[in-house]
Every structure is written in structure tokens, then in C-alpha cells.
Amino acid sequence: MAIEGSKDGTVARRLRLGMVGGGRGAFIGAVHRLAARMDDRWELVAGALSADPDRAVASAADLHIPADRAYGSYQEMAEAEAKRADKIDAVAIVTPNHMHFGPAKAFLDAGINVICDKPLTSTLDDALALEQLVASSGLFFGLTHNYTAHPMVRQARAMVANGDLGDIRVVQVEYPQDWLATKLEDSGQKQAAWRTDPARSGAAGSVGDIGTHAFNLAEFVTGQKVEALAADLSSMVEGRVLDDNAGMLLRFASGARGMLWASQVAVGNENNVRLRVFGSKASLDWWQEQPNWLTYSVLGQPPQTIRRGGSGSDAVAGYATRVPAGHPEGYLEAFAQLYRDFAEQITARLEGRAPDPLSLMTPGIEAGVRGMRFITAAVASSRANAGWTKI
């Protein structure tokens, strides 16, 4: 059957995107919108952009969303979009953690593909319920762990899978920030307020907000699963309920060992994500604030720098690259790569073909559930005096 907008069964249009959350005063919604538009594969056509109906409608007008597709609630949006001949191809959920499950379920029930910010939900039970729903629906579900889409991160994953490092022995991953080094949430700052509130963030603070990125990055690059951890979660700022600093030991199912540090009170750090993987033959070192370089060190040889778009990088990195070597490419482009990959997978479904294999390195419902298992285990371990806890 021919696809809308084509004569030969191909999708001859941008995919239609809806958004829940991300209205006036939000941060991550704008990032998603920029990322979705970068490769010209998506068009934002509908939204329920705030829990406040008036703010939602006003925010939609700011973004030139047609008035008949500016919704006052996600429930209204899911019901109305499902009935339209030109319904959205996917919805992006960019709300605080506690508002991921409801919209995701509503749109999956309405037969609409879902793109969700991380972490997947605010509780493991909700994550498992979504996992079942995605499986039964057969719909696409993408999770925006954007660091997995950096060209040099995908390069690192390919090198590990190719055996260039030998047997993986040690994994060191960290994500320190300093923006919550004071009790910023008391100032009325919106992002700090919900991230430090258990009712909206869930049982963890820094572990859920940035620790999940570090955990996901470690498993993505190594291709190995963490089976147990010993975690020490702390609230360094007086009066803060949720953790703002966390250190933990990791045990991988393969026998490798690891350490993970996530902190939002590490003065002098902005978004200082770093991953180091040590094998029996070589090691890799990637630093998010210099994302175009990957250091490759072979035992007994001088370290080599593999550069995005330069010699030494593979097709997997080239696929995720937009600009020539030497031109900075970073956070927004990595986010955009996820949206380009999501678009390719959804378009392939619409056209009844297999997607480009290089588009398939995207986090989905499984990564989301893994993240929630990680958060749950980390909180439980810390409450048990950093006792070893299975994931």
C-alpha cells in the first residue's frame, strides 16, 4: 500500500512530531526541538506543552503550532491525534520524570510511537509496565540517552566489539557537575526545584539525573551488563532530600570491574562526562567536553588520538558525523543523531523495509528499564551501607 504523500510507497514528507512538556520556562524541550529539526526529518505540528492549559496554549503559539493542535492536556492530545488522518508519527515526552509514564502509556494506547527523555520513569514498576506495553503494541519507542550518539562514542563501541582492546578488565565512568553546589532549589529555579523533589524526580537525585547517563554509557560502549553494584549516595548540601553525589563500585557479568561517580556538587565541573575502558591489549578514553577526540592506547605503544572525521575512525563514526574534521560537533548534534536514527527506523516501518543498520544503535525501552533497575539498586545499596546489590 502506498504511503501518504508518495506514489511509490516512500515517505515523501517530514515526519510529524508532537511534544508533551517543553513549554515556556523549560530547558530540555528546546534541545529536543533543535535536534529534531537539524537533519530536516521532523516537523513539530502538535503539542501539550505544559500541565497548565493556558501556558500550554501560549507556548504552542510561540512555536507556531496551529491552534487546533495546541492541546491543554496530553490526554486530550493523544485522543485527538489518534483520530486525525494526518496524525503525528511520534510524540516526544520532555516532562519531569514523574510525568513520563502517563503520557507514554496514553500515546502507546492511541497507537502512536513514543520518544521519551531519560530516565524512563520515576519508578521501576512503571518502567516494567511500559516495557510490556511497548512489546504488546509493536510500536517504536526511543529513549534519548544522547551521549550514545556521539561519533567517537560509537567508534569506541565498534572498537570494543571488534576486540581491539582485548578482554575488558576495568571501566571508569564519571559525570560531575557543580550547578547544585548551593541550595539552588530554594531560589525558585525551575530545573533545580523538580530535580531535587522526590515527588517529581523519583527516589534518586544525581543518580537518576546524570548517573543514569554514566551507567548507560558504560554498558553501551562495552556491550556488557552490570550485574551488581555497591553504592554510596550522599546529600552534601544541607537540607537537600535527594542525593547530589554518588560513588559506586560495579561488577560486570563478564568479570570486569568498574567505578562510577556522579556528582552535582563538584565545584569546577560543568558537564564533565568521561569514560575510560581498559582491556588486556589496549584502552580507550573519551571526554564529553572534547567529544571529537578518542584516545586509543595500545600496550607498549604511544597513545593515539582518533579524531572525528579523520584517519582512524570507522564508518560507524562517519554515519554520525555532519561537518568536516576540525569543526566542533557536540551535544546538539548528538541529540540530532538520535532523532535522525529514530526517523530512519520509523520511516522504514512506514515504507515496509529494513532500516539502515547504522541507525539501530539507539537506546529504547530495554535501556530505559536497565536505567530504572540501576537507580533502584543504587538506592537500595546505599540504604544497606553500600552493600553489594544485584541489578
Beta strands, then each sheet from edge to edge (+ up, - down):
strand 1: 15-20
strand 2: 42-48
strand 3: 90-93
strand 4: 113-116
strand 5: 141-143
strand 6: 168-176
strand 7: 226-234
strand 8: 245-252
strand 9: 257-263
strand 10: 274-279
strand 11: 282-287
strand 12: 293-298
strand 13: 304-307
strand 14: 389-390
sheet 1: 2+ 1+ 3+ 4+ 5+
sheet 2: 13+ 12- 11+ 10- 6+ 9+ 8- 7+ 14-
end
